[in-house]
Amino acid sequence: MSVEFDYRKTAQRVLDIEKAAIDGLYQYLDQDFDAACRLMFQCRGKVIVTGMGKSGHIANKIAATLASTGTPAFFVHPGEASHGDLGMIGHDDVVLALSNSGESDEILSLLPVLKRRGLKLICLTGNPDSTMAREADVHLCTRVEQEACPLGLAPTASTTATLVMGDALAVALLEARGFTADDFALSHPGGALGKRLLLRVGDLMHKDDRVPKVGLNTLIIEALLEIGRTGLGFTAVVDEQQQLVGIYTDGDLRRTLDHKIDVHHTTIDQVMTRHCTTARTQMLAAEAVKLMEEKKISGLLVVNEHNQPVGAFNMHDLLRAGVI
């Protein structure tokens, strides 16, 4: 009977090796890292990220991360660059080149042209004595002690280390630029991320006659009909000037019934919740979610500058909008 292979033991070894590779990067966070950040921060054009093979895949991801966090960047394949794509690189650009060995033929063939154009070159390699390291204006070392591949052939720990160094550069630049969540949302308008970051309360709230509202002297039974009409689970209570003075919710109804209050003869002002939490139309929907979680409530009234209800929404509306 054969013994089943211990997959988890191998996985644990891989994680240990790659964790050690990341820990080893701390020693390379020196003045060269600062210099690389300054070059990209001061770049008047774009950061051109390039790499061959597995390094190319990592370069593509680093370019995407930079671009989405405030540093204009895109990936150029070094092989294609030699056959025309060099025309995509402008005189104000900075080149970020990746190669574990630092001897990638495809990148080395580009160096004379890049130098002739006067472009600044940042290289990430695992070999500080390599040609790329020597030719770079700034070299960032990403050397690892060993690959997770037991044959030492497949790039594993080395690509992880390079990716993490790229993330460190991108986030350092993000913070240096004062990049905000709103800035991030502008480059991520699609999907749940964009909805969470861009959608405002005014975009999803119920308006006009869909806003549940009763007067102070309304009987509880009539207020319940208003709650049922809109299906939001609550109603606003307003004065003669249509200003909000309170709210009556499903929770208030439970308390009303617990106290055996006559819903046919008692007015809403005697049982409503005063000084209720409200929202404004320009509030981000994500902020509204946080507020509702903090207050442990399932719906909000939206008021204008005169404290008059102009909208209402509940958790179901947020779910439908893809905010939560």
N, C-alpha and C positions, 0 to 999 in steps of 0.2 A: 504494500500500500504506500503510495507516494505521499510525502508531506507537503501540505500547501505552502506556497511561497509566502513569506512574511512581508507583504507590501507596505504595511505601516512602518516597519522598522526602517525600510529604505527611505520612505517619505520623511521620517524623523531625521535621518542622517542628512538628507537634502536640505531640510529646513535649517538644521544646525550650521551647515556649511555656508548657506546663503546669508544667514543671520550674521555669521562671522565676517562675511564679505562686506556687509553693510556697516558693521561696527568698525571695520578697518578704514572706512572712509573718513572718520573723524580726523585722522592725522593729516589729511590732505585739505582740510578746510583752513587754508592759510591766506597769505597775501595774494596768491595767484587766484584764489576763488574771488576775492574782492575785485581784483583787476578784471576778471572775466565778467563779473556783474556790471562793473562800470562801463566796459565796452558795449555791452548790450543795452544798458540803460541809456547811454548817450547816443546810441545808434540813430541816425536820422532816416535810415531806410528800414530794411527788414533783416531779421536774423535768418540766414540760410543754413539749414541743418542738413547734413549729408552723412552717409555711411553706407557701407557695402554689406550684403548678406544679412546676418542676424543683427549686426550693428545698424544696418539700414532700417530694419523694423523698429529698433529702439529709437533711432533718429526721427523716424516718422511720428512716433508717439510723443517725443519731446517737443517737436515742432508744433504738434496739435495742442499740447499743454501750454506752451508759451503763448500761442495765438489766442487761446481762450482765457488767458489770465492777464492780458494787457500788453504783451510784447508781440508786435507783428512778426510773424514767422511762417515759413513754409519749408517743406522737404524737397530737396533736389537729389535725384538719383545720380551718383557720380559717373556711372557708365553713360547715362543719357546726357549728362553735362558735357561730356567729351564729344558728343555728336549733335550739338546745337543748343542744349538747354542752358549753357553758360550765359546765353543771351538773356535769361531770366534774372540774372544777378546784376544789380546796379552798383554804381560807384559808392553809394552811401550805405551799402549793406555790410553786415558782419557775418563771417562764415564760422559755423560751429561744426567741426568735423569729428566723427567718431570712428575709432578703430582700436580694438583691443591690442593688437600687435604694434600698431603705429606704423605699419609698413604696407598698408593697402595700396596696391598698384593703381587702382582706379582713382584714389584720392591723390596719390603722389603725382600722377600725371597732370592734375589740375593746378598744383602748387605754383608752377612758373607763371601761369596766366593770372592767378589770383594775386601773386606778388606784383606782377607788372601793372595790374590795375590799382595797386595800393590798398587792397582790401585787408582789413584786420582779420586775423585767423586765430580762433580758439580751438584747441584740440583736446579731446578727451581720449586718453589711451591708458593701457595698462603697462606701458613701457616708457619710462622717462628718458631712456637713452635712444629712443627710436627716431627715425627721420622726421616723422610728423611732430614729435615733441620738440625737436631742435628747430624746426622751421616755424613753429607756432609763435605768435606774439604772446599768447598765454597758453600754458599747458596745465591741464588738470589731470592729475594721476588718479586712475581708478583700478589700480593693481589689486588682484586678489591672490590669496595664498594657494587656493586650489579651486578647480571647477567641481560642481556637484556630480557631473558625469564621471563615473568611475574610470573611464578610459582617458579622461582628460582631453577629450576631443570636442564634444558638443558644448558650445558656449552656454553656460548656465549661470553660475555665480557672477561671472564677469559681466554678462548682459544685465543682471539684476543690479549690480553696483553702478553701472553706467546709467541705467534708468533712474535710480535713486539720486545720483548726482545731478541729472537733468531736472528732476523734480525740485531739488534743493535750489538750483539756479532760478527756476520759474517762480517758485514761491517767494524767494528773496526779492526778486524783481517786482512781484505782485505787491508785496508790502512796501517796498521802496516807492512805488508809484501811487500808493494810497488807493489801490484798486478796490472797489466796493461790490457788494452783492448786486446792486443795480447795474454796474458796469458789466458784471459777469452775465447777467440776464440778457443784456442786449446782444450778446453773441450766442445765446442759448434760448432763443424764443420758442422753439418747438418742444413738444412733449411735456411731461410732468414738471421737469426742472423749470422751464420757462413759465409755466402756469404758476408755480409756487412763488417765483421771484417777481413776476411782472403783474399778475392779476391783482386788481384792487377791488375793494368791497363794492364800489359802485358798479363794477362790471357784472356782479353775480347776484346782487340783492333783488328782492321783490319790490316793485314800485307801485305808486298810484293806489288803485283800489285793491291791490294784492297785499297792502300793508295793513295788518290787523290793528283796529283802533276803536276804542269806545270812550265815552265820556265818564266823568267822575260819578255821576248819579245813576249809571247803568246798573241794572240788576245783574247779579252773578249769572243767572241762567241765560241772560241775553249776551253776556260776555263769552259764555261757553259756546254759544252759537257762532259768534265772531271767530273764536279760535278754530272751531270746526270748519268754518267757511274757507279759511286760508290754509289750514292744515300745517301750520308752523309750530304749534305747541305752545303758543303764547299770544297775548295781545297787549298793545300799548294802552295806557290810560292817560287821557289828555284833559286839560282844562278848557275854558271857553276860548282862550287864545290859541288853542291847538298845541300848546306846549306840553312836553312830556312831564308827567308827575309820578308815574309809576308803571309797573308791568304786572300782569297776572299770567302765571304759567301753569303748566300741568302739575308742577310741584306744589304751587299754591293751592290748586284744587284739592290735592290729596290732603293738605293740612286743613283746608276748609271742611272736608268731609270728616276728618278725624275729630274735629271740634263740634261736629253735628250742627253746623251753621245752616240755616234755611236758605238755600240758593234762590228760592222764588221770591223772597222778601228782603234780602240783604243786598245793599249796593256795593259795587266793586271797590269803592274807596276805603271800605272798612277791612278789606282782606288783601288788598294788593301789596306788592313789594315796592317800597319807595326807594329813591336814589339808586336806580338800577344802572348796571354797566351798559354803556352804549359805544357805538363805533361811528366813524365818519366815512364819507364816500371815498376819500383819497387814501384811506388806510390800506396797506397791503393785506391781501387775503391771508398771507402767511402770518402776519402780525395778529390778525383776528383769531386765527387758530390758537396761537400761543395764549392770547388773552382769555379765550374760552376755556382752555385747559387749566389756566391758573385759577380762574373763578369757578371752575367746575360747573359750567353752564353749557347748554346745547344750542342756544340761539342768541341772537343779538338784534337790537333795534338800532337803526342808523338815523342820526339826527343831523340837522343843519346848524348853522351858526346861531339860530334863534331857539335852539333846543326843541325843534319840532320834528316829529318822526317823518322821514322821507323814504325809508326803506327798512327791510327786515330780511333776515336769512337764518338758516340753521345748519347743523352739521351735514345734513343730507345735501344741501346746496353746495357745500364745500366739497363733498365727495363727488357729486356730479361734475363739478368743475375741474376735478383732478388735482385739487390743492392738497388733499390728504388721501 
